[in-house]
Amino acid sequence: QYFKEKIFDPNGLTHTYYKIQAGYPNIPGTPNCYADWYGNGKYINISDIYNKWDVMVGDDGMYASTYDYLRFTKLLCEGQIVTQSSLDMMTDWIEFDDDDEDVSKVGLSLLHWQNKTKDIWGMGHGGSSQGMGGNVFYFPDRGITIALFTNTDTERGEGGIVFKELWEEIVEVAMK
């Protein structure tokens, strides 16, 4: 109820739900989730399994429309959800060495994404869980927010490769 009263409602996030809210996860219009559950290369609908997991907390415990995710990320990154001192802590980037060439810095609950040539950067959140995944990043140099979601895994296998390529192409086109 706290999230709804203090964050969702005042910011016009009318299609955002957190795990402890009434009606969660039976939200009208929620897409099905598909995963290679048995590791045999065949995707099955795991929506019923996914919605019953008790481990759905943090970002996995939140459902929202794409529009609400875009709006929340823009408001957050422009300092309208948290105080400026909190945003400063969230964007006090820590560099790390990782095989993931496009995310090489992290902040407090925010990721620092950059394209291959490192001339475009954004801050936001991305990731994948069984049967769903996505990215939503705010690009402060342009003042725009971009989201891409899918109802399957975004980090493994062919789907992960396609998702990453599509994300980079969308960002490149949007920045022109």
Buried (B, 14 or more C-beta within 10 A) or exposed (E): EEBBEEBBEEBEBEBBBBBEBEEBBEBEEBEEBBBBBEEEEEBBBBBEBBBEBEEBEEEBBBBBBEBBBBBBBBBBBEBEBBEEEBBEBBBEBEEEEEEEEBBBBBBEEBBBBBBEEEEBBBBBBBEBBBBBBBBBBBBEEEEBBBBBBBBBBBBEEEBBEEBBEEBBEBBEEEBE
